[in-house]
Amino acid sequence: MVKRKQMAETSPKAIPIPPLKQPSKIPNILRFPTLVITSMIVSMAMYSFTSQFGAGDLATVNKRRDEWWEIVGLLAWKATELGIGWWGEYDGWDLASLTMLSHMPYLYLLTTFYAVRPTTMWLGLFVDVASTYLPFSLLRDSSPVHRSEALKSEVANRSILNDLPIKLYTSFLAAAVYGIVIYGSFRSWLPGFLIVHFEGLRDLSGAYEAALPGVTIGFLISGYAAQSFLFMPALGAKPDVHDMQMEDFDPETATLGETVWYNVWGYSKRSRTLIKRTATLVLVSAMQTGLRTIITVEGVELVGAAGWAAMWATAAILVGCSFWWVGDVEGVSN
């Protein structure tokens, strides 16, 4: 027979609760500088290690950066990207996804039209993503949206967030949008635009021989990053004070300013999250692509870099719109 003392020891109430994660000992004022310094150190170390595998490809494409402002500009933009993630309250997965989506266009240009090997592109993406994810994961916990064990009180639509088929469907949707935009550009304005504004192109066959299924498949990883950065956080956003204020809006008693504000920004938390993150993706993608292309690639005109960046920004906008359409269905809470 089991004694009462033994039963008490084996009862659920007697199971020890794991200790909470200890807060960081780094003062708040030093955490962001620590993030920037750590990220840059990791990036330089990893690029130094991987340079033996792809330095030859990039050396024939990249121009010499002799001007101090070019180097300072790239470093300042790197810090700005980290600042957007830090003060935007992103976690490591968010910033890794944003980095993947915003750094892909530059490397895709080199691989498709400058004969840079795909392995070099993927190594560059890996370094860029790892150098942002690792420092963030050390200084900030993952958000409930990216934790499968998150409680219902922490996120909305938890069952949908954890549904693997939905993740795969939305990833493929984003990949298809990217594929259609890029393939459509290949078949229309882009080849002539590149010839005029990109001196030193080595091969345009990537545009003329492209097929839509192959282009779409090539963006499956980007599609997964897009659903992780845009769709999942928007779907998991819980209603806030703004939502309650909008529910109480009365057009008969509201002032002109309140009416204008309601019509401009009277969306649910889910929609506002998707809009803000889509705008962030568009801005970061355009700036990252334009700056890195004009500063590092030999023979590129400013108009050329802007046009290449605009194509990817357009794709990001359409991905955000497609996710808005998918999320606007019955059974999904606001």
Buried (B, 14 or more C-beta within 10 A) or exposed (E): EEEEEEEEEEEEEEEEEEEEEEEBEBEEEEEBEBBBEBBBEBBEEBBEEBBEEBEEBBEEBBBEEEEEEBEEBBEEBBBBBBEBBBEEEBBBBBBBBBBBBBBBBBBBBBBBBBBBBEEBBBBBBEBBBBBBBBBBBEBBBBBBBBBEEBEEEBBBBBEBBBEEEBBBEBBBBBBBBBBBBBBBBBEEEBBEBBEEBBEEBEEBEBBEEBEBEEBBEBBBBBBBBBBBBBBBBBBBBBBEEBBEEBEEEEEEEEEEEBEEBBEEEBBBBBBBBBBEBBEBBBBBBBBBBBBBBBBBBEEBEEEBBBBBBBBBBBBBBBBBEBBBEBBEEEEEEB
